[in-house]
Amino acid sequence: MRVHLCAVGRLRAGPERALTDDYLDRFARQGRALALGPASEHEVEDKKGGGMEAEAALLTRAIPAGALICTLDERGQVLSSPDFAAMLAKWRDGGRQDAAFVIGGADGIHPDLRARADASLSFGRMVWPHMLVRVMLAEQLYRAATILAGGPYHRV
């Protein structure tokens, strides 16, 4: 199952970029044997200032046709890392070829796009900057692959 990170904003050189790249590289290596990944990033920017609606249109175009859509949203479901790994495995084993994780901009994800999502995840009740959410998602993807592979990275 291919994984797509569809996000508002460009992640420029810096610590967030370095961490995201590192975890996505690790995910690609670990996930290959598990039929997970690689993960690709699709960055969109609303240069005209159209707000959430314009961002939603750009994100919709970035999501591959037929992909399962999972938003990252403060109203989403809070999962443990093993539960997240199990969810990925369930999607993969259910025949999904693509899963798109959607990360909105500073104002979040437009309600119409949220309503179209197959799933919605939250990294807790706190609000996180969208650039950090990308790092956190990349790390959780890698962690999920190690959990599914029975590796030592995730300790209980």
URURJO-V713562 format. One record per run of one state. SS is the DSSP state (@ for helix, = for strand, . for the rest). FROM is the first residue (numbers start at 1). LEN is the number of residues. If there is no record, write none. Layout:
SS:FROM:LEN + SS:FROM:LEN
This chain:
.:1:1 + =:2:7 + .:9:6 + @:15:18 + .:33:6 + =:39:6 + .:45:6 + @:51:12 + .:63:5 + =:68:11 + .:79:2 + @:81:13 + .:94:4 + =:98:6 + .:104:1 + =:105:1 + .:106:2 + =:108:1 + .:109:2 + @:111:6 + .:117:2 + =:119:4 + .:123:7 + @:130:20 + .:150:7
